[in-house]
Amino acid sequence: MKTKTASSIVRRSVALPQELVEEVQAVAPADLRHNLNRLVIVALQEFAARQKARTFEETIAQMAADPALQRMNATIAEELRETEEDGLPHG
């Protein structure tokens, strides 16, 4: 693992409810259970990944609903159907 330099670390003080900390530590993997800093880092990384995935899925859904893209996809599908009858063996 890379060594972090002072300039690549952001220090923040946060106040967490004791019950939340206990709940998270109870369900955390053993290697994270007693390292709250690392646990918060992993949680934030997972949160960022979920948000990126959600944004991507929403973008794809918007594209799929776009009538212009639907027409273009239909045209491409029709052109590909024509190549299926090219006389070459399938399978």
Buried (B, 14 or more C-beta within 10 A) or exposed (E): EEEEEEEEEEEEEEEEEEEEEEEBBEEBEEEBBEEBEEBBEBEEEEEEEEEEEEEEEEEEEEEEEEEEEEEEEEEEEEEEEEEEEEEEEEE
